[in-house]
Amino acid sequence: MAQDFTHAPVLLDEVVALLAEVPAGVIVDATLGGAGHASRLLAERPDLGLVGFDRDEVARSAAMKVLAPFGDRAVIVPRRFSEIGEVVEAGSSGLGPWPQSGGAPMAGEVVGILADLGVSSPQLDEGERGFSFSQDGPLDMRMDATTGVTATALLDGMDERSLVTLLRENGEDRHARRIARAILAARPITTTAQLVDVVDRAVPRSDRRRGHVASRVFQGLRIAVNDELGELDLLLDAALDVLAPGGRLVVIAYHSGEDARVKHTMRRWAEGDCSCPHGMPCVCGSVTSGSLVGRRAVTASESEIARNPRSRSARLRAFEVDR
Ligand SMILES: C[S@@+](CC[C@H](N)C(=O)[O-])C[C@H]1O[C@@H](n2cnc3c(N)ncnc32)[C@H](O)[C@@H]1O
């Protein structure tokens, strides 16, 4: 396991500026990672407490060290963020972990949720975790290595159709069927290097740009192994129940399928399922829940991308619940 946990938080200033507007209360960081966003938020806003989720034990112990200076203002829960509803209900009613202030559970509601989706740099860089197409290791890919099925086992149980769908959903249109067939024929695939090799051989030489196709296959598999789309749907389903009036949901997605879900859900909340023709005044009586903060997704600046190439695909969207 990696000893150092170094993850540069993406769109940090933008996240802090968006959450600077919320009332005093508790922020849920659904994806704590190395606590880069969380620690900056707590430093800038002494009137906030924080509940941090991460399903990865290595991330939680790194975050614990980073958040130590904030004492009881921050609590870390070893849960998936799809469980946000029950964690917040238990914590805010004194039956579970909750930020403290002056030795007592902090009053105030959840005024912000941050979800910085996907994986952290240490997860990607540590070959043993099996996420990386550039480092050999067991083909695992589980964020929580104590539960669920590995990528090897997932592939063992897949048929050609579902594997082709998975590859297409991740932008691998041209060679999806060839790659799927090659993977199925080579099973069991137990290492990352073996998978890279199989994918490489399945793609015609002229279309092989080192790592390019493999990176999409790895991303798609990782999303499936960790049920990342299912987790996101459940988080979005729970968010409006969890957030107090004036609270904000801020989501950073790195995958177009995830960003599309966030975009459509936030639009639906803002438009209240309005059935009136687009651009016409609403007469159908739909009720909105709040408003989009900015019409377009926020993306990283050229200078951030130069410093941190991982930020290139980031799309940040925010929603504010009516006050
Ligand atoms: C992009 S990193 C977050 C980085 C963090 N914002 C920072 O400043 O360091 C995403 C983190 O979310 C965690 N994660 C992803 N999906 C999760 C889920 N469904 N429940 C809990 N944690 C999750 C991953 O283990 C990873 O540590």
PDBQT file of the ligand as one rigid body, heavy atoms in Angstrom, charges set to zero:
ROOT
HETATM    1  C1  LIG A 401     -11.366  12.031  -6.517  1.00  0.00    +0.000 C 
HETATM    2  S1  LIG A 401     -11.116  11.333  -4.955  1.00  0.00    +0.000 S 
HETATM    3  C2  LIG A 401     -11.526  12.656  -3.859  1.00  0.00    +0.000 C 
HETATM    4  C3  LIG A 401     -10.387  13.563  -3.544  1.00  0.00    +0.000 C 
HETATM    5  C4  LIG A 401     -10.680  14.585  -2.488  1.00  0.00    +0.000 C 
HETATM    6  N1  LIG A 401     -11.697  15.526  -2.909  1.00  0.00    +0.000 N 
HETATM    7  C5  LIG A 401      -9.436  15.325  -2.050  1.00  0.00    +0.000 C 
HETATM    8  O1  LIG A 401      -9.480  16.558  -1.936  1.00  0.00    +0.000 OA
HETATM    9  O2  LIG A 401      -8.417  14.668  -1.794  1.00  0.00    +0.000 OA
HETATM   10  C6  LIG A 401     -12.519  10.299  -4.761  1.00  0.00    +0.000 C 
HETATM   11  C7  LIG A 401     -12.552   9.532  -3.450  1.00  0.00    +0.000 C 
HETATM   12  O3  LIG A 401     -13.891   9.092  -3.277  1.00  0.00    +0.000 OA
HETATM   13  C8  LIG A 401     -13.904   7.773  -2.800  1.00  0.00    +0.000 C 
HETATM   14  N2  LIG A 401     -15.166   7.191  -3.262  1.00  0.00    +0.000 N 
HETATM   15  C9  LIG A 401     -15.534   6.958  -4.542  1.00  0.00    +0.000 A 
HETATM   16  N3  LIG A 401     -16.773   6.449  -4.583  1.00  0.00    +0.000 NA
HETATM   17  C10 LIG A 401     -17.212   6.383  -3.302  1.00  0.00    +0.000 A 
HETATM   18  C11 LIG A 401     -18.437   5.962  -2.706  1.00  0.00    +0.000 A 
HETATM   19  N4  LIG A 401     -19.460   5.510  -3.433  1.00  0.00    +0.000 N 
HETATM   20  N5  LIG A 401     -18.556   6.053  -1.356  1.00  0.00    +0.000 NA
HETATM   21  C12 LIG A 401     -17.525   6.526  -0.605  1.00  0.00    +0.000 A 
HETATM   22  N6  LIG A 401     -16.336   6.913  -1.120  1.00  0.00    +0.000 NA
HETATM   23  C13 LIG A 401     -16.180   6.864  -2.453  1.00  0.00    +0.000 A 
HETATM   24  C14 LIG A 401     -12.667   7.135  -3.387  1.00  0.00    +0.000 C 
HETATM   25  O4  LIG A 401     -12.235   6.053  -2.578  1.00  0.00    +0.000 OA
HETATM   26  C15 LIG A 401     -11.667   8.297  -3.407  1.00  0.00    +0.000 C 
HETATM   27  O5  LIG A 401     -10.870   8.309  -2.256  1.00  0.00    +0.000 OA
ENDROOT
TORSDOF 0
